[in-house]
């Protein structure tokens, strides 16, 4: 069994109610060239007290199993950021995904996902999805994947209890650009419209800059922007949410 652990310490420079609207599965995959089991567990907690008390807790677990053409991926995430009575971030999700390699660049995937987001007033959102993931560019310094998926979405609002049952299309592009041996740029962008109404959509872009000091130690900057054209109708819920973090990561195996 191969176990990879990461011990990151993140210094948050800017944070504005980032929701768990769209989960970036591409950044959660482990080494897809390796057969057998792999895993990753992160647990981060810190508290700061001055005029207010700030608590932040992040828990991340990843388990991946690959055997020949079959791939399993299990994810569990929980995030909490709060100060006094104000909650900046409170969300969690669980995700199970199965993939069958049809050809070297093509994988058929199916998944189920459960999530909640109290800041965005989502009591529960359950997704059932299936579709294709294609490696369409892998040349030199550039590695890129494209995915298209059908999703059945069940959603229950937190305050009103209103239920929604929708069919969505989810498309994404994943890009890894190795600028040099010590500088890597990652981007994953999702576009998720309703099949019945393409003006009702979600868009998310995740951007990461990784500056490698050596094979184990890196400085990391992450920026995420999420836009929902039709969120829960409440003054506290925004269409656009942003998050910027800086920190470092140490990985060993």
RATA-V620101 format. One record per residue. RES is the residue in three letters. OMEGA is omega in whole degrees, -180 to 180 (* if undefined). BURIAL is b if it has 16 or more other C-alpha atoms within 10 Angstrom, else e. Layout:
BEGIN
res:RES omega:OMEGA burial:BURIAL
res:RES omega:OMEGA burial:BURIAL
END
This chain:
BEGIN
res:UNK omega:180 burial:e
res:UNK omega:-179 burial:e
res:UNK omega:176 burial:e
res:UNK omega:180 burial:e
res:UNK omega:180 burial:b
res:UNK omega:-180 burial:b
res:UNK omega:-177 burial:e
res:UNK omega:170 burial:b
res:UNK omega:-173 burial:e
res:UNK omega:172 burial:b
res:UNK omega:-175 burial:e
res:UNK omega:179 burial:e
res:UNK omega:-178 burial:e
res:UNK omega:-178 burial:e
res:UNK omega:-178 burial:b
res:UNK omega:172 burial:e
res:UNK omega:177 burial:b
res:UNK omega:-177 burial:b
res:UNK omega:174 burial:b
res:UNK omega:-175 burial:b
res:UNK omega:-179 burial:b
res:UNK omega:-178 burial:b
res:UNK omega:-179 burial:b
res:UNK omega:-179 burial:b
res:UNK omega:-176 burial:e
res:UNK omega:-180 burial:b
res:UNK omega:-177 burial:e
res:UNK omega:180 burial:b
res:UNK omega:176 burial:b
res:UNK omega:-176 burial:b
res:UNK omega:-176 burial:e
res:UNK omega:177 burial:e
res:UNK omega:-174 burial:e
res:UNK omega:176 burial:e
res:UNK omega:176 burial:b
res:UNK omega:-174 burial:e
res:UNK omega:170 burial:e
res:UNK omega:180 burial:b
res:UNK omega:177 burial:b
res:UNK omega:175 burial:b
res:UNK omega:174 burial:b
res:UNK omega:173 burial:e
res:UNK omega:-177 burial:e
res:UNK omega:177 burial:e
res:UNK omega:169 burial:e
res:UNK omega:179 burial:e
res:UNK omega:179 burial:e
res:UNK omega:178 burial:e
res:UNK omega:169 burial:e
res:UNK omega:173 burial:e
res:UNK omega:176 burial:e
res:UNK omega:175 burial:e
res:UNK omega:179 burial:e
res:UNK omega:175 burial:b
res:UNK omega:173 burial:b
res:UNK omega:179 burial:b
res:UNK omega:177 burial:b
res:UNK omega:177 burial:b
res:UNK omega:-177 burial:e
res:UNK omega:177 burial:b
res:UNK omega:180 burial:b
res:UNK omega:172 burial:b
res:UNK omega:-179 burial:b
res:UNK omega:178 burial:b
res:UNK omega:180 burial:b
res:UNK omega:174 burial:b
res:UNK omega:-179 burial:e
res:UNK omega:-177 burial:e
res:UNK omega:-173 burial:e
res:UNK omega:-178 burial:b
res:UNK omega:175 burial:b
res:UNK omega:178 burial:b
res:UNK omega:179 burial:b
res:UNK omega:-176 burial:b
res:UNK omega:171 burial:b
res:UNK omega:-179 burial:b
res:UNK omega:173 burial:b
res:UNK omega:-178 burial:b
res:UNK omega:178 burial:b
res:UNK omega:174 burial:b
res:UNK omega:-176 burial:b
res:UNK omega:173 burial:b
res:UNK omega:-173 burial:e
res:UNK omega:-179 burial:e
res:UNK omega:-176 burial:e
res:UNK omega:179 burial:e
res:UNK omega:179 burial:e
res:UNK omega:-174 burial:b
res:UNK omega:177 burial:b
res:UNK omega:-177 burial:b
res:UNK omega:178 burial:b
res:UNK omega:174 burial:b
res:UNK omega:173 burial:b
res:UNK omega:-173 burial:b
res:UNK omega:175 burial:b
res:UNK omega:-175 burial:e
res:UNK omega:175 burial:b
res:UNK omega:179 burial:b
res:UNK omega:176 burial:b
res:UNK omega:-180 burial:b
res:UNK omega:179 burial:b
res:UNK omega:177 burial:e
res:UNK omega:-177 burial:e
res:UNK omega:-180 burial:e
res:UNK omega:-172 burial:e
res:UNK omega:177 burial:b
res:UNK omega:173 burial:b
res:UNK omega:-175 burial:b
res:UNK omega:173 burial:b
res:UNK omega:-176 burial:b
res:UNK omega:169 burial:b
res:UNK omega:-177 burial:b
res:UNK omega:176 burial:b
res:UNK omega:-179 burial:b
res:UNK omega:171 burial:b
res:UNK omega:-180 burial:b
res:UNK omega:-175 burial:b
res:UNK omega:179 burial:b
res:UNK omega:178 burial:b
res:UNK omega:177 burial:b
res:UNK omega:175 burial:b
res:UNK omega:180 burial:b
res:UNK omega:178 burial:b
res:UNK omega:171 burial:b
res:UNK omega:179 burial:b
res:UNK omega:180 burial:b
res:UNK omega:169 burial:b
res:UNK omega:-174 burial:b
res:UNK omega:175 burial:b
res:UNK omega:-179 burial:b
res:UNK omega:-174 burial:b
res:UNK omega:172 burial:b
res:UNK omega:-174 burial:b
res:UNK omega:171 burial:b
res:UNK omega:-174 burial:b
res:UNK omega:177 burial:e
res:UNK omega:177 burial:e
res:UNK omega:-174 burial:e
res:UNK omega:177 burial:e
res:UNK omega:-175 burial:e
res:UNK omega:-173 burial:e
res:UNK omega:172 burial:e
res:UNK omega:-175 burial:b
res:UNK omega:177 burial:b
res:UNK omega:174 burial:b
res:UNK omega:180 burial:b
res:UNK omega:174 burial:b
res:UNK omega:-170 burial:b
res:UNK omega:167 burial:b
res:UNK omega:179 burial:b
res:UNK omega:167 burial:b
res:UNK omega:-171 burial:e
res:UNK omega:172 burial:b
res:UNK omega:-177 burial:b
res:UNK omega:177 burial:b
res:UNK omega:-180 burial:b
res:UNK omega:-174 burial:b
res:UNK omega:-174 burial:b
res:UNK omega:-172 burial:e
res:UNK omega:-176 burial:e
res:UNK omega:179 burial:e
res:UNK omega:-180 burial:e
res:UNK omega:176 burial:e
res:UNK omega:174 burial:e
res:UNK omega:-172 burial:e
res:UNK omega:170 burial:e
res:UNK omega:-179 burial:b
res:UNK omega:167 burial:b
res:UNK omega:176 burial:b
res:UNK omega:175 burial:b
res:UNK omega:179 burial:b
res:UNK omega:172 burial:b
res:UNK omega:178 burial:b
res:UNK omega:-176 burial:b
res:UNK omega:171 burial:b
res:UNK omega:-179 burial:b
res:UNK omega:178 burial:b
res:UNK omega:-176 burial:b
res:UNK omega:175 burial:e
res:UNK omega:180 burial:e
res:UNK omega:-174 burial:e
res:UNK omega:-175 burial:e
res:UNK omega:-178 burial:e
res:UNK omega:176 burial:b
res:UNK omega:177 burial:b
res:UNK omega:173 burial:b
res:UNK omega:170 burial:b
res:UNK omega:-179 burial:b
res:UNK omega:-178 burial:b
res:UNK omega:171 burial:b
res:UNK omega:-172 burial:b
res:UNK omega:178 burial:b
res:UNK omega:169 burial:b
res:UNK omega:176 burial:b
res:UNK omega:-177 burial:b
res:UNK omega:-176 burial:e
res:UNK omega:-176 burial:e
res:UNK omega:176 burial:e
res:UNK omega:174 burial:e
res:UNK omega:-173 burial:e
res:UNK omega:170 burial:b
res:UNK omega:177 burial:b
res:UNK omega:179 burial:b
res:UNK omega:173 burial:b
res:UNK omega:179 burial:b
res:UNK omega:-177 burial:b
res:UNK omega:-179 burial:b
res:UNK omega:171 burial:b
res:UNK omega:-180 burial:b
res:UNK omega:178 burial:b
res:UNK omega:-176 burial:b
res:UNK omega:172 burial:b
res:UNK omega:173 burial:e
res:UNK omega:-176 burial:e
res:UNK omega:-176 burial:e
res:UNK omega:-170 burial:e
res:UNK omega:-178 burial:b
res:UNK omega:165 burial:b
res:UNK omega:-173 burial:b
res:UNK omega:172 burial:b
res:UNK omega:-179 burial:b
res:UNK omega:174 burial:b
res:UNK omega:180 burial:b
res:UNK omega:174 burial:b
res:UNK omega:178 burial:b
res:UNK omega:177 burial:b
res:UNK omega:177 burial:b
res:UNK omega:-177 burial:b
res:UNK omega:-177 burial:e
res:UNK omega:-180 burial:e
res:UNK omega:174 burial:b
res:UNK omega:-176 burial:b
res:UNK omega:179 burial:e
res:UNK omega:-178 burial:e
res:UNK omega:-177 burial:e
res:UNK omega:-176 burial:e
res:UNK omega:-177 burial:e
res:UNK omega:174 burial:b
res:UNK omega:-174 burial:e
res:UNK omega:179 burial:b
res:UNK omega:-175 burial:b
res:UNK omega:173 burial:b
res:UNK omega:178 burial:b
res:UNK omega:178 burial:b
res:UNK omega:173 burial:b
res:UNK omega:178 burial:b
res:UNK omega:178 burial:b
res:UNK omega:-178 burial:b
res:UNK omega:174 burial:b
res:UNK omega:-178 burial:e
res:UNK omega:176 burial:e
res:UNK omega:-179 burial:e
res:UNK omega:* burial:e
END
